[in-house]
Amino acid sequence: MTDRRCTSALEDVILRIGAVAEAHAEIAELDANPVIVSREGATIVDARVRVGVPPPRPPLSAR
């Protein structure tokens, strides 16, 4: 059976990575491997980020 604290810690990591990607359109790729999850929390052991030219923003009328 999965401990709810482990699931919550992994959910938190996923949401935080998503928030970083959303806030920084220039992030073309993000690799977090491995992610170690325990009852005490989650830790990303190694991460790699590839930065590129952000895609053009749609005009205000299209948002």
Phi and psi restraints in degrees (range 20) as a CNS / XPLOR table:
assign (resid 1 and name C) (resid 2 and name N)
       (resid 2 and name CA) (resid 2 and name C) 1.0 -81.0 20.0 2
assign (resid 2 and name N) (resid 2 and name CA)
       (resid 2 and name C) (resid 3 and name N) 1.0 133.1 20.0 2
assign (resid 2 and name C) (resid 3 and name N)
       (resid 3 and name CA) (resid 3 and name C) 1.0 -73.5 20.0 2
assign (resid 3 and name N) (resid 3 and name CA)
       (resid 3 and name C) (resid 4 and name N) 1.0 131.9 20.0 2
assign (resid 3 and name C) (resid 4 and name N)
       (resid 4 and name CA) (resid 4 and name C) 1.0 -59.7 20.0 2
assign (resid 4 and name N) (resid 4 and name CA)
       (resid 4 and name C) (resid 5 and name N) 1.0 -32.4 20.0 2
assign (resid 4 and name C) (resid 5 and name N)
       (resid 5 and name CA) (resid 5 and name C) 1.0 -64.9 20.0 2
assign (resid 5 and name N) (resid 5 and name CA)
       (resid 5 and name C) (resid 6 and name N) 1.0 -37.4 20.0 2
assign (resid 5 and name C) (resid 6 and name N)
       (resid 6 and name CA) (resid 6 and name C) 1.0 -65.5 20.0 2
assign (resid 6 and name N) (resid 6 and name CA)
       (resid 6 and name C) (resid 7 and name N) 1.0 -44.6 20.0 2
assign (resid 6 and name C) (resid 7 and name N)
       (resid 7 and name CA) (resid 7 and name C) 1.0 -62.7 20.0 2
assign (resid 7 and name N) (resid 7 and name CA)
       (resid 7 and name C) (resid 8 and name N) 1.0 -43.0 20.0 2
assign (resid 7 and name C) (resid 8 and name N)
       (resid 8 and name CA) (resid 8 and name C) 1.0 -64.0 20.0 2
assign (resid 8 and name N) (resid 8 and name CA)
       (resid 8 and name C) (resid 9 and name N) 1.0 -39.6 20.0 2
assign (resid 8 and name C) (resid 9 and name N)
       (resid 9 and name CA) (resid 9 and name C) 1.0 -64.9 20.0 2
assign (resid 9 and name N) (resid 9 and name CA)
       (resid 9 and name C) (resid 10 and name N) 1.0 -42.2 20.0 2
assign (resid 9 and name C) (resid 10 and name N)
       (resid 10 and name CA) (resid 10 and name C) 1.0 -67.4 20.0 2
assign (resid 10 and name N) (resid 10 and name CA)
       (resid 10 and name C) (resid 11 and name N) 1.0 -41.3 20.0 2
assign (resid 10 and name C) (resid 11 and name N)
       (resid 11 and name CA) (resid 11 and name C) 1.0 -58.6 20.0 2
assign (resid 11 and name N) (resid 11 and name CA)
       (resid 11 and name C) (resid 12 and name N) 1.0 -41.2 20.0 2
assign (resid 11 and name C) (resid 12 and name N)
       (resid 12 and name CA) (resid 12 and name C) 1.0 -62.6 20.0 2
assign (resid 12 and name N) (resid 12 and name CA)
       (resid 12 and name C) (resid 13 and name N) 1.0 -44.4 20.0 2
assign (resid 12 and name C) (resid 13 and name N)
       (resid 13 and name CA) (resid 13 and name C) 1.0 -61.4 20.0 2
assign (resid 13 and name N) (resid 13 and name CA)
       (resid 13 and name C) (resid 14 and name N) 1.0 -45.5 20.0 2
assign (resid 13 and name C) (resid 14 and name N)
       (resid 14 and name CA) (resid 14 and name C) 1.0 -62.3 20.0 2
assign (resid 14 and name N) (resid 14 and name CA)
       (resid 14 and name C) (resid 15 and name N) 1.0 -43.7 20.0 2
assign (resid 14 and name C) (resid 15 and name N)
       (resid 15 and name CA) (resid 15 and name C) 1.0 -65.3 20.0 2
assign (resid 15 and name N) (resid 15 and name CA)
       (resid 15 and name C) (resid 16 and name N) 1.0 -39.4 20.0 2
assign (resid 15 and name C) (resid 16 and name N)
       (resid 16 and name CA) (resid 16 and name C) 1.0 -67.1 20.0 2
assign (resid 16 and name N) (resid 16 and name CA)
       (resid 16 and name C) (resid 17 and name N) 1.0 -41.4 20.0 2
assign (resid 16 and name C) (resid 17 and name N)
       (resid 17 and name CA) (resid 17 and name C) 1.0 -62.8 20.0 2
assign (resid 17 and name N) (resid 17 and name CA)
       (resid 17 and name C) (resid 18 and name N) 1.0 -42.3 20.0 2
assign (resid 17 and name C) (resid 18 and name N)
       (resid 18 and name CA) (resid 18 and name C) 1.0 -61.4 20.0 2
assign (resid 18 and name N) (resid 18 and name CA)
       (resid 18 and name C) (resid 19 and name N) 1.0 -39.3 20.0 2
assign (resid 18 and name C) (resid 19 and name N)
       (resid 19 and name CA) (resid 19 and name C) 1.0 -66.2 20.0 2
assign (resid 19 and name N) (resid 19 and name CA)
       (resid 19 and name C) (resid 20 and name N) 1.0 -39.6 20.0 2
assign (resid 19 and name C) (resid 20 and name N)
       (resid 20 and name CA) (resid 20 and name C) 1.0 -64.2 20.0 2
assign (resid 20 and name N) (resid 20 and name CA)
       (resid 20 and name C) (resid 21 and name N) 1.0 -45.5 20.0 2
assign (resid 20 and name C) (resid 21 and name N)
       (resid 21 and name CA) (resid 21 and name C) 1.0 -63.6 20.0 2
assign (resid 21 and name N) (resid 21 and name CA)
       (resid 21 and name C) (resid 22 and name N) 1.0 -38.9 20.0 2
assign (resid 21 and name C) (resid 22 and name N)
       (resid 22 and name CA) (resid 22 and name C) 1.0 -66.6 20.0 2
assign (resid 22 and name N) (resid 22 and name CA)
       (resid 22 and name C) (resid 23 and name N) 1.0 -38.4 20.0 2
assign (resid 22 and name C) (resid 23 and name N)
       (resid 23 and name CA) (resid 23 and name C) 1.0 -78.4 20.0 2
assign (resid 23 and name N) (resid 23 and name CA)
       (resid 23 and name C) (resid 24 and name N) 1.0 -19.1 20.0 2
assign (resid 23 and name C) (resid 24 and name N)
       (resid 24 and name CA) (resid 24 and name C) 1.0 -129.0 20.0 2
assign (resid 24 and name N) (resid 24 and name CA)
       (resid 24 and name C) (resid 25 and name N) 1.0 88.9 20.0 2
assign (resid 24 and name C) (resid 25 and name N)
       (resid 25 and name CA) (resid 25 and name C) 1.0 -61.3 20.0 2
assign (resid 25 and name N) (resid 25 and name CA)
       (resid 25 and name C) (resid 26 and name N) 1.0 -19.6 20.0 2
assign (resid 25 and name C) (resid 26 and name N)
       (resid 26 and name CA) (resid 26 and name C) 1.0 -74.9 20.0 2
assign (resid 26 and name N) (resid 26 and name CA)
       (resid 26 and name C) (resid 27 and name N) 1.0 -8.4 20.0 2
assign (resid 26 and name C) (resid 27 and name N)
       (resid 27 and name CA) (resid 27 and name C) 1.0 -76.7 20.0 2
assign (resid 27 and name N) (resid 27 and name CA)
       (resid 27 and name C) (resid 28 and name N) 1.0 112.8 20.0 2
assign (resid 27 and name C) (resid 28 and name N)
       (resid 28 and name CA) (resid 28 and name C) 1.0 -90.1 20.0 2
assign (resid 28 and name N) (resid 28 and name CA)
       (resid 28 and name C) (resid 29 and name N) 1.0 -28.4 20.0 2
assign (resid 28 and name C) (resid 29 and name N)
       (resid 29 and name CA) (resid 29 and name C) 1.0 -157.2 20.0 2
assign (resid 29 and name N) (resid 29 and name CA)
       (resid 29 and name C) (resid 30 and name N) 1.0 141.2 20.0 2
assign (resid 29 and name C) (resid 30 and name N)
       (resid 30 and name CA) (resid 30 and name C) 1.0 -138.9 20.0 2
assign (resid 30 and name N) (resid 30 and name CA)
       (resid 30 and name C) (resid 31 and name N) 1.0 124.3 20.0 2
assign (resid 30 and name C) (resid 31 and name N)
       (resid 31 and name CA) (resid 31 and name C) 1.0 -119.9 20.0 2
assign (resid 31 and name N) (resid 31 and name CA)
       (resid 31 and name C) (resid 32 and name N) 1.0 121.4 20.0 2
assign (resid 31 and name C) (resid 32 and name N)
       (resid 32 and name CA) (resid 32 and name C) 1.0 -121.2 20.0 2
assign (resid 32 and name N) (resid 32 and name CA)
       (resid 32 and name C) (resid 33 and name N) 1.0 105.7 20.0 2
assign (resid 32 and name C) (resid 33 and name N)
       (resid 33 and name CA) (resid 33 and name C) 1.0 -154.9 20.0 2
assign (resid 33 and name N) (resid 33 and name CA)
       (resid 33 and name C) (resid 34 and name N) 1.0 124.7 20.0 2
assign (resid 33 and name C) (resid 34 and name N)
       (resid 34 and name CA) (resid 34 and name C) 1.0 -87.8 20.0 2
assign (resid 34 and name N) (resid 34 and name CA)
       (resid 34 and name C) (resid 35 and name N) 1.0 162.7 20.0 2
assign (resid 34 and name C) (resid 35 and name N)
       (resid 35 and name CA) (resid 35 and name C) 1.0 -108.8 20.0 2
assign (resid 35 and name N) (resid 35 and name CA)
       (resid 35 and name C) (resid 36 and name N) 1.0 119.5 20.0 2
assign (resid 35 and name C) (resid 36 and name N)
       (resid 36 and name CA) (resid 36 and name C) 1.0 -99.3 20.0 2
assign (resid 36 and name N) (resid 36 and name CA)
       (resid 36 and name C) (resid 37 and name N) 1.0 124.3 20.0 2
assign (resid 36 and name C) (resid 37 and name N)
       (resid 37 and name CA) (resid 37 and name C) 1.0 -117.3 20.0 2
assign (resid 37 and name N) (resid 37 and name CA)
       (resid 37 and name C) (resid 38 and name N) 1.0 130.7 20.0 2
assign (resid 37 and name C) (resid 38 and name N)
       (resid 38 and name CA) (resid 38 and name C) 1.0 -141.1 20.0 2
assign (resid 38 and name N) (resid 38 and name CA)
       (resid 38 and name C) (resid 39 and name N) 1.0 -179.7 20.0 2
assign (resid 38 and name C) (resid 39 and name N)
       (resid 39 and name CA) (resid 39 and name C) 1.0 -63.8 20.0 2
assign (resid 39 and name N) (resid 39 and name CA)
       (resid 39 and name C) (resid 40 and name N) 1.0 -21.9 20.0 2
assign (resid 39 and name C) (resid 40 and name N)
       (resid 40 and name CA) (resid 40 and name C) 1.0 -85.2 20.0 2
assign (resid 40 and name N) (resid 40 and name CA)
       (resid 40 and name C) (resid 41 and name N) 1.0 -13.0 20.0 2
assign (resid 40 and name C) (resid 41 and name N)
       (resid 41 and name CA) (resid 41 and name C) 1.0 143.0 20.0 2
assign (resid 41 and name N) (resid 41 and name CA)
       (resid 41 and name C) (resid 42 and name N) 1.0 -165.9 20.0 2
assign (resid 41 and name C) (resid 42 and name N)
       (resid 42 and name CA) (resid 42 and name C) 1.0 -124.8 20.0 2
assign (resid 42 and name N) (resid 42 and name CA)
       (resid 42 and name C) (resid 43 and name N) 1.0 143.6 20.0 2
assign (resid 42 and name C) (resid 43 and name N)
       (resid 43 and name CA) (resid 43 and name C) 1.0 -132.6 20.0 2
assign (resid 43 and name N) (resid 43 and name CA)
       (resid 43 and name C) (resid 44 and name N) 1.0 129.4 20.0 2
assign (resid 43 and name C) (resid 44 and name N)
       (resid 44 and name CA) (resid 44 and name C) 1.0 -88.0 20.0 2
assign (resid 44 and name N) (resid 44 and name CA)
       (resid 44 and name C) (resid 45 and name N) 1.0 117.6 20.0 2
assign (resid 44 and name C) (resid 45 and name N)
       (resid 45 and name CA) (resid 45 and name C) 1.0 -78.1 20.0 2
assign (resid 45 and name N) (resid 45 and name CA)
       (resid 45 and name C) (resid 46 and name N) 1.0 -39.7 20.0 2
assign (resid 45 and name C) (resid 46 and name N)
       (resid 46 and name CA) (resid 46 and name C) 1.0 -144.2 20.0 2
assign (resid 46 and name N) (resid 46 and name CA)
       (resid 46 and name C) (resid 47 and name N) 1.0 138.9 20.0 2
assign (resid 46 and name C) (resid 47 and name N)
       (resid 47 and name CA) (resid 47 and name C) 1.0 -137.7 20.0 2
assign (resid 47 and name N) (resid 47 and name CA)
       (resid 47 and name C) (resid 48 and name N) 1.0 146.2 20.0 2
assign (resid 47 and name C) (resid 48 and name N)
       (resid 48 and name CA) (resid 48 and name C) 1.0 -133.9 20.0 2
assign (resid 48 and name N) (resid 48 and name CA)
       (resid 48 and name C) (resid 49 and name N) 1.0 132.7 20.0 2
assign (resid 48 and name C) (resid 49 and name N)
       (resid 49 and name CA) (resid 49 and name C) 1.0 -124.0 20.0 2
assign (resid 49 and name N) (resid 49 and name CA)
       (resid 49 and name C) (resid 50 and name N) 1.0 128.7 20.0 2
assign (resid 49 and name C) (resid 50 and name N)
       (resid 50 and name CA) (resid 50 and name C) 1.0 -105.6 20.0 2
assign (resid 50 and name N) (resid 50 and name CA)
       (resid 50 and name C) (resid 51 and name N) 1.0 125.6 20.0 2
assign (resid 50 and name C) (resid 51 and name N)
       (resid 51 and name CA) (resid 51 and name C) 1.0 -104.9 20.0 2
assign (resid 51 and name N) (resid 51 and name CA)
       (resid 51 and name C) (resid 52 and name N) 1.0 139.4 20.0 2
assign (resid 51 and name C) (resid 52 and name N)
       (resid 52 and name CA) (resid 52 and name C) 1.0 -141.6 20.0 2
assign (resid 52 and name N) (resid 52 and name CA)
       (resid 52 and name C) (resid 53 and name N) 1.0 -177.7 20.0 2
assign (resid 52 and name C) (resid 53 and name N)
       (resid 53 and name CA) (resid 53 and name C) 1.0 -70.6 20.0 2
assign (resid 53 and name N) (resid 53 and name CA)
       (resid 53 and name C) (resid 54 and name N) 1.0 125.7 20.0 2
assign (resid 53 and name C) (resid 54 and name N)
       (resid 54 and name CA) (resid 54 and name C) 1.0 -66.8 20.0 2
assign (resid 54 and name N) (resid 54 and name CA)
       (resid 54 and name C) (resid 55 and name N) 1.0 148.7 20.0 2
assign (resid 54 and name C) (resid 55 and name N)
       (resid 55 and name CA) (resid 55 and name C) 1.0 -66.1 20.0 2
assign (resid 55 and name N) (resid 55 and name CA)
       (resid 55 and name C) (resid 56 and name N) 1.0 152.6 20.0 2
assign (resid 55 and name C) (resid 56 and name N)
       (resid 56 and name CA) (resid 56 and name C) 1.0 -63.8 20.0 2
assign (resid 56 and name N) (resid 56 and name CA)
       (resid 56 and name C) (resid 57 and name N) 1.0 143.7 20.0 2
assign (resid 56 and name C) (resid 57 and name N)
       (resid 57 and name CA) (resid 57 and name C) 1.0 -77.6 20.0 2
assign (resid 57 and name N) (resid 57 and name CA)
       (resid 57 and name C) (resid 58 and name N) 1.0 141.1 20.0 2
assign (resid 57 and name C) (resid 58 and name N)
       (resid 58 and name CA) (resid 58 and name C) 1.0 -68.1 20.0 2
assign (resid 58 and name N) (resid 58 and name CA)
       (resid 58 and name C) (resid 59 and name N) 1.0 152.7 20.0 2
assign (resid 58 and name C) (resid 59 and name N)
       (resid 59 and name CA) (resid 59 and name C) 1.0 -61.4 20.0 2
assign (resid 59 and name N) (resid 59 and name CA)
       (resid 59 and name C) (resid 60 and name N) 1.0 155.3 20.0 2
assign (resid 59 and name C) (resid 60 and name N)
       (resid 60 and name CA) (resid 60 and name C) 1.0 -54.3 20.0 2
assign (resid 60 and name N) (resid 60 and name CA)
       (resid 60 and name C) (resid 61 and name N) 1.0 -34.8 20.0 2
assign (resid 60 and name C) (resid 61 and name N)
       (resid 61 and name CA) (resid 61 and name C) 1.0 -67.3 20.0 2
assign (resid 61 and name N) (resid 61 and name CA)
       (resid 61 and name C) (resid 62 and name N) 1.0 -20.5 20.0 2
assign (resid 61 and name C) (resid 62 and name N)
       (resid 62 and name CA) (resid 62 and name C) 1.0 -94.2 20.0 2
assign (resid 62 and name N) (resid 62 and name CA)
       (resid 62 and name C) (resid 63 and name N) 1.0 -3.6 20.0 2
